[in-house]
């Protein structure tokens, strides 16, 4: 809570300071936490919970540092309790968030799956986000490319990506132009930060081969 018990106006300003790195970064690249009941630190993935926000960069190393050095208590200026495996909890919440957004895009006709369908969309420059499972065949994935101006992510497993499409597994998927594409990009980028050991730097996007 802010002064006088009022909820902090998080909408004011687009940047926050990471308690682990000291860097000031856009909120879209960070994870917000609040002190919940019984002084428990609660991840606020949607950024809507009441209370004063505690911000950590959406990177595994930053979160681990915040936990190991007890920086949440320092920032909250009070004793706090951390849930078991806070980093894993945040990762699971982000997975659910990304999967749910892709599912919404699919229901609105903005997302497809299947190698041939994705390839057709790519050929027509209809793709804004190319998604491929982290555990899919590299040979198969290399046959698709990222269009100019689009984004590429492989931070979901085939089982996780499959949830968004109501299937057991999915390797290739794409999201076209529409209101949900930017939100998928934002949340997938945060998830990638927790799943890539070098702080979220993904391999270069595959571009369409020229002949």
C-alpha positions in Angstrom: 0.0 0.0 0.0 1.1 3.6 -0.5 0.8 6.4 2.0 -2.5 6.5 3.7 -3.3 3.0 2.8 -3.9 3.9 -0.9 -3.0 1.6 -3.7 0.2 2.7 -5.5 -0.7 4.3 -8.9 1.4 1.9 -11.0 0.2 3.5 -14.2 2.2 6.6 -13.5 5.5 6.2 -15.4 6.6 3.4 -17.7 9.8 2.4 -16.0 10.8 0.8 -12.6 14.0 0.0 -10.8 15.1 -3.6 -10.4 15.9 -4.4 -6.8 18.5 -7.0 -7.9 20.4 -5.2 -10.6 19.7 -1.5 -9.8 18.8 -1.0 -13.5 15.8 1.2 -14.5 13.9 -0.7 -17.1 10.4 -0.6 -18.8 7.8 -2.3 -16.8 7.1 -4.7 -19.7 10.5 -6.2 -19.1 10.1 -6.8 -15.4 8.1 -8.8 -12.9 6.0 -7.0 -10.2 5.7 -8.4 -6.7 3.6 -7.3 -3.8 3.5 -8.1 -0.1 0.4 -10.2 0.4 -1.4 -11.6 3.5 0.9 -12.9 6.2 3.8 -10.9 4.7 4.0 -13.4 1.8 5.7 -12.2 -1.4 3.2 -12.6 -4.2 4.1 -12.5 -8.0 1.8 -10.0 -9.7 2.1 -11.1 -13.4 -0.8 -8.9 -14.6 0.4 -5.9 -12.5 -3.0 -5.3 -11.0 -2.7 -6.4 -7.3 -3.1 -3.7 -4.7 -0.1 -2.6 -2.8 3.3 -1.1 -3.4 5.1 -2.8 -6.2 8.5 -4.5 -5.8 10.1 -4.9 -9.2 12.6 -7.4 -10.6 13.9 -7.8 -14.1 12.3 -10.7 -16.0 15.6 -12.7 -15.9 16.3 -15.8 -14.0 19.6 -14.5 -12.6 18.0 -11.3 -11.3 15.2 -13.3 -9.5 17.7 -15.7 -8.0 19.8 -12.8 -6.8 16.8 -11.1 -5.2 15.9 -14.4 -3.4 19.4 -15.3 -2.3 20.3 -11.8 -1.0 16.9 -11.3 0.7 16.3 -8.2 -1.3 12.5 -8.4 -1.1 12.6 -7.8 2.6 15.0 -4.9 2.1 12.7 -3.3 -0.5 9.6 -3.9 1.5 11.2 -2.5 4.6 9.7 -5.3 6.7 10.2 -9.1 7.3 8.7 -11.1 4.5 8.1 -14.7 3.6 9.1 -16.2 0.3 7.1 -19.1 -1.2 9.1 -22.2 -2.0 10.7 -22.0 -5.4 9.6 -18.5 -6.2 11.5 -18.5 -9.5 9.7 -21.7 -10.6 6.4 -20.2 -9.5 6.9 -17.1 -11.6 7.9 -19.2 -14.6 4.8 -21.3 -14.3 2.6 -18.2 -14.1 4.2 -16.7 -17.2 3.8 -20.0 -19.1 0.1 -19.9 -18.3 -0.1 -16.3 -19.3 1.5 -16.9 -22.7 -0.5 -20.1 -23.4 -3.8 -18.3 -22.5 -3.0 -15.4 -24.8 -2.2 -17.7 -27.7 -5.4 -19.6 -27.0 -7.4 -16.3 -27.1 -5.7 -15.4 -30.4 -6.6 -18.8 -31.8 -10.3 -18.4 -30.8 -10.3 -15.0 -32.5 -8.8 -16.4 -35.7 -5.5 -14.7 -35.2 -3.4 -17.8 -34.6 -2.8 -21.1 -36.5 -0.8 -24.2 -36.1 0.7 -26.9 -38.4 3.8 -26.8 -40.5 2.0 -26.3 -43.9 -0.5 -23.7 -42.6 2.3 -21.7 -40.9 4.4 -21.9 -44.1 1.5 -20.6 -46.2 1.0 -17.6 -43.8 4.8 -16.9 -43.9 4.7 -16.9 -47.7 1.9 -14.4 -47.7 3.7 -12.2 -45.0 0.7 -12.7 -42.7 2.8 -13.6 -39.6 3.6 -11.2 -36.8 4.8 -13.9 -34.3 6.4 -17.2 -35.2 6.3 -19.8 -32.4 8.2 -23.1 -32.4 8.5 -25.5 -29.5 11.8 -25.7 -27.7 11.9 -29.5 -28.0 10.9 -29.7 -31.6 13.2 -31.1 -34.4 15.8 -28.5 -35.3 15.8 -29.8 -38.9 12.0 -29.3 -39.2 12.1 -25.9 -37.5 14.9 -24.6 -39.7 12.6 -24.9 -42.7 10.6 -22.0 -41.5 11.7 -18.4 -41.3 10.9 -15.2 -39.4 9.4 -12.4 -41.7 10.8 -8.9 -41.6 9.3 -7.1 -38.7 8.0 -10.2 -37.0 9.2 -11.8 -33.8 10.4 -15.4 -33.1 10.0 -17.4 -29.9 10.9 -20.9 -28.9 10.4 -20.6 -25.1 7.5 -23.0 -24.9 7.7 -26.8 -25.0 5.6 -28.7 -27.5 3.2 -29.8 -24.7 2.8 -26.2 -23.4 2.3 -24.9 -26.9 -0.2 -27.7 -27.5 -2.4 -26.5 -24.6 -3.1 -23.3 -26.5 -4.5 -25.2 -29.4 -6.3 -28.0 -27.5 -3.8 -30.6 -28.7 -1.3 -32.9 -27.0 1.6 -31.3 -28.7 2.4 -28.5 -31.2 5.7 -27.7 -32.8 4.9 -24.9 -35.3 2.5 -22.0 -34.7 2.0 -18.5 -35.8 0.1 -15.4 -34.9 -1.0 -12.9 -37.5 -1.9 -9.2 -37.3 -4.3 -8.4 -34.5 -4.6 -6.9 -31.1 -3.2 -9.9 -29.3 0.1 -10.2 -31.1 1.9 -7.4 -29.1 0.7 -8.9 -25.9 2.0 -12.3 -26.8 5.3 -10.8 -27.8 5.6 -8.9 -24.4 4.7 -11.9 -22.3 6.8 -14.4 -24.3 9.8 -12.1 -24.0 9.4 -12.1 -20.2 9.1 -15.9 -20.2 12.2 -16.3 -22.4 14.1 -14.2 -19.9 13.4 -16.8 -17.2 14.3 -19.7 -19.5 17.4 -18.6 -21.2 20.5 -18.8 -19.1 22.2 -15.7 -20.7 19.5 -13.4 -19.4 17.0 -13.8 -22.2 19.1 -13.3 -25.3 17.6 -15.6 -27.9 19.3 -17.0 -31.0 19.0 -14.7 -34.1 15.6 -14.9 -35.9 15.7 -17.1 -38.9 15.1 -15.0 -42.0 13.7 -16.2 -45.3 16.3 -17.6 -47.5 16.9 -15.9 -50.8 17.8 -17.7 -54.0 
